Amino acid sequence: MKALTLISAFLGGAIVGCGAALLFAPEKGEDVRTKLLSILKKKGIKISDKEVDALVAELAGAED
């Protein structure tokens, strides 16, 4: 019975965590990429969509 309680607690925590992440996420990834591309273009930096995606992936990997 103890293992069932542990699994239930884990699943409940995962569900609450996912819900909180969805509620508190600042913006969708696509919106962030669009804003990033716009800011870079205003600064005179020419960059392609693929390069923006690579930059976002690199920054996301740096957080781990």
MDTraj code that builds the backbone (N, CA, C; nanometers):
import mdtraj as md
import numpy as np

residues = "MET LYS ALA LEU THR LEU ILE SER ALA PHE LEU GLY GLY ALA ILE VAL GLY CYS GLY ALA ALA LEU LEU PHE ALA PRO GLU LYS GLY GLU ASP VAL ARG THR LYS LEU LEU SER ILE LEU LYS LYS LYS GLY ILE LYS ILE SER ASP LYS GLU VAL ASP ALA LEU VAL ALA GLU LEU ALA GLY ALA GLU ASP".split()
xyz = np.array([
    [0.0820, -0.1197, 0.0000],
    [0.0000, 0.0000, 0.0000],
    [0.0864, 0.1262, 0.0000],
    [0.2066, 0.1181, 0.0592],
    [0.2939, 0.2335, 0.0669],
    [0.3430, 0.2753, -0.0722],
    [0.3711, 0.1783, -0.1596],
    [0.4163, 0.2089, -0.2949],
    [0.3070, 0.2808, -0.3731],
    [0.1838, 0.2402, -0.3532],
    [0.0711, 0.3053, -0.4207],
    [0.0578, 0.4511, -0.3755],
    [0.0796, 0.4768, -0.2481],
    [0.0743, 0.6129, -0.1956],
    [0.1860, 0.6977, -0.2549],
    [0.3046, 0.6402, -0.2666],
    [0.4189, 0.7107, -0.3236],
    [0.3940, 0.7447, -0.4705],
    [0.3424, 0.6509, -0.5450],
    [0.3122, 0.6736, -0.6867],
    [0.2027, 0.7790, -0.7010],
    [0.1019, 0.7715, -0.6170],
    [-0.0062, 0.8705, -0.6214],
    [0.0457, 1.0101, -0.5905],
    [0.1319, 1.0210, -0.4934],
    [0.1895, 1.1508, -0.4575],
    [0.2737, 1.2054, -0.5722],
    [0.3524, 1.1187, -0.6359],
    [0.4352, 1.1608, -0.7484],
    [0.3491, 1.2096, -0.8643],
    [0.2486, 1.1325, -0.9006],
    [0.1609, 1.1711, -1.0114],
    [0.0834, 1.2986, -0.9804],
    [0.0378, 1.3117, -0.8579],
    [-0.0327, 1.4337, -0.8182],
    [0.0582, 1.5557, -0.8269],
    [0.1814, 1.5413, -0.7821],
    [0.2783, 1.6509, -0.7910],
    [0.3112, 1.6865, -0.9347],
    [0.3225, 1.5849, -1.0199],
    [0.3513, 1.6092, -1.1614],
    [0.2363, 1.6847, -1.2278],
    [0.1147, 1.6474, -1.1961],
    [-0.0021, 1.7143, -1.2545],
    [-0.0096, 1.8589, -1.2073],
    [0.0119, 1.8819, -1.0786],
    [0.0094, 2.0185, -1.0254],
    [0.1225, 2.1012, -1.0868],
    [0.2404, 2.0420, -1.1012],
    [0.3544, 2.1124, -1.1608],
    [0.3292, 2.1506, -1.3056],
    [0.2722, 2.0605, -1.3820],
    [0.2402, 2.0897, -1.5229],
    [0.1354, 2.2000, -1.5329],
    [0.0369, 2.1933, -1.4482],
    [-0.0660, 2.2972, -1.4482],
    [-0.0086, 2.4334, -1.4124],
    [0.0785, 2.4371, -1.3129],
    [0.1409, 2.5639, -1.2730],
    [0.2290, 2.6180, -1.3849],
    [0.3025, 2.5301, -1.4525],
    [0.3880, 2.5732, -1.5632],
    [0.3051, 2.6344, -1.6760],
    [0.1914, 2.5758, -1.7049],
    [0.1051, 2.6295, -1.8101],
    [0.0458, 2.7643, -1.7706],
    [0.0128, 2.7802, -1.6431],
    [-0.0470, 2.9055, -1.5972],
    [0.0536, 3.0192, -1.5871],
    [0.1762, 2.9876, -1.5492],
    [0.2750, 3.0915, -1.5223],
    [0.3759, 3.1132, -1.6339],
    [0.3673, 3.0380, -1.7413],
    [0.4580, 3.0590, -1.8537],
    [0.4316, 3.1975, -1.9117],
    [0.5364, 3.2754, -1.9334],
    [0.5155, 3.4131, -1.9777],
    [0.4543, 3.4237, -2.1171],
    [0.5031, 3.3464, -2.2106],
    [0.4521, 3.3522, -2.3475],
    [0.4826, 3.2211, -2.4183],
    [0.4174, 3.2029, -2.5330],
    [0.4459, 3.0849, -2.6136],
    [0.5840, 3.0998, -2.6760],
    [0.6478, 2.9880, -2.7033],
    [0.7809, 2.9885, -2.7638],
    [0.7843, 3.0592, -2.8978],
    [0.6807, 3.0416, -2.9762],
    [0.6747, 3.1059, -3.1080],
    [0.6725, 3.2585, -3.0931],
    [0.6005, 3.3079, -2.9935],
    [0.5946, 3.4528, -2.9698],
    [0.7303, 3.5068, -2.9253],
    [0.7998, 3.4301, -2.8419],
    [0.9317, 3.4722, -2.7951],
    [1.0288, 3.4789, -2.9126],
    [1.0253, 3.3791, -3.0013],
    [1.1135, 3.3794, -3.1177],
    [1.0853, 3.4991, -3.2083],
    [0.9579, 3.5303, -3.2277],
    [0.9201, 3.6441, -3.3117],
    [0.9714, 3.7751, -3.2520],
    [0.9561, 3.7912, -3.1214],
    [1.0044, 3.9121, -3.0551],
    [1.1564, 3.9224, -3.0633],
    [1.2240, 3.8096, -3.0418],
    [1.3695, 3.8072, -3.0482],
    [1.4173, 3.8471, -3.1877],
    [1.3551, 3.7919, -3.2899],
    [1.3902, 3.8244, -3.4277],
    [1.3666, 3.9728, -3.4549],
    [1.2570, 4.0266, -3.4076],
    [1.2247, 4.1678, -3.4266],
    [1.3274, 4.2581, -3.3585],
    [1.3632, 4.2258, -3.2361],
    [1.4610, 4.3068, -3.1614],
    [1.5964, 4.3049, -3.2309],
    [1.6394, 4.1869, -3.2747],
    [1.7686, 4.1773, -3.3417],
    [1.7695, 4.2558, -3.4725],
    [1.6597, 4.2501, -3.5463],
    [1.6522, 4.3256, -3.6722],
    [1.6541, 4.4758, -3.6471],
    [1.5901, 4.5226, -3.5391],
    [1.5928, 4.6647, -3.5053],
    [1.7336, 4.7108, -3.4703],
    [1.8129, 4.6214, -3.4139],
    [1.9514, 4.6537, -3.3773],
    [2.0461, 4.6435, -3.4965],
    [1.9929, 4.6033, -3.6123],
    [2.0747, 4.5928, -3.7324],
    [2.1431, 4.4593, -3.7494],
    [2.1012, 4.3610, -3.6727],
    [2.1595, 4.2275, -3.6815],
    [2.0731, 4.1435, -3.7734],
    [2.1311, 4.0998, -3.8833],
    [2.0571, 4.0175, -3.9784],
    [2.0750, 3.8718, -3.9384],
    [1.9632, 3.8041, -3.9167],
    [1.9663, 3.6659, -3.8697],
    [1.8464, 3.5927, -3.9291],
    [1.8677, 3.4667, -3.9622],
    [1.7598, 3.3872, -4.0212],
    [1.6773, 3.3198, -3.9114],
    [1.5623, 3.2678, -3.9509],
    [1.4771, 3.1957, -3.8557],
    [1.5491, 3.0739, -3.7990],
    [1.6254, 3.0053, -3.8821],
    [1.6993, 2.8871, -3.8352],
    [1.8036, 2.9257, -3.7308],
    [1.8683, 3.0401, -3.7514],
    [1.9683, 3.0856, -3.6545],
    [1.9025, 3.1256, -3.5228],
    [1.7839, 3.1838, -3.5300],
    [1.7098, 3.2177, -3.4081],
    [1.6725, 3.0899, -3.3335],
    [1.6254, 2.9890, -3.4063],
    [1.5916, 2.8616, -3.3430],
    [1.7138, 2.7996, -3.2758],
    [1.8295, 2.8075, -3.3430],
    [1.9536, 2.7534, -3.2831],
    [1.9918, 2.8316, -3.1580],
    [1.9740, 2.9643, -3.1631],
    [2.0055, 3.0473, -3.0462],
    [1.9139, 3.0135, -2.9298],
    [1.7863, 2.9984, -2.9569],
    [1.6903, 2.9641, -2.8514],
    [1.7242, 2.8267, -2.7920],
    [1.7581, 2.7316, -2.8776],
    [1.7949, 2.5976, -2.8292],
    [1.9199, 2.6029, -2.7436],
    [2.0166, 2.6855, -2.7839],
    [2.1401, 2.6999, -2.7061],
    [2.1115, 2.7638, -2.5702],
    [2.0284, 2.8664, -2.5690],
    [1.9946, 2.9317, -2.4423],
    [1.9145, 2.8386, -2.3516],
    [1.8260, 2.7604, -2.4095],
    [1.7473, 2.6655, -2.3300],
    [1.8370, 2.5582, -2.2700],
    [1.9388, 2.5170, -2.3439],
    [2.0327, 2.4168, -2.2932],
    [2.1227, 2.4717, -2.1839],
    [2.1469, 2.6026, -2.1842],
    [2.2344, 2.6643, -2.0850],
    [2.1682, 2.6680, -1.9481],
    [2.0353, 2.6616, -1.9434],
    [1.9623, 2.6672, -1.8159],
    [1.9723, 2.5372, -1.7391],
    [2.0015, 2.4276, -1.8060],
    [2.0053, 2.2971, -1.7384],
    [2.1218, 2.2815, -1.6483],
])
top = md.Topology()
chain = top.add_chain()
for i, resn in enumerate(residues, 1):
    res = top.add_residue(resn, chain, resSeq=i)
    for name in ("N", "CA", "C"):
        top.add_atom(name, md.element.get_by_symbol(name[0]), res)
traj = md.Trajectory(xyz[None], top)
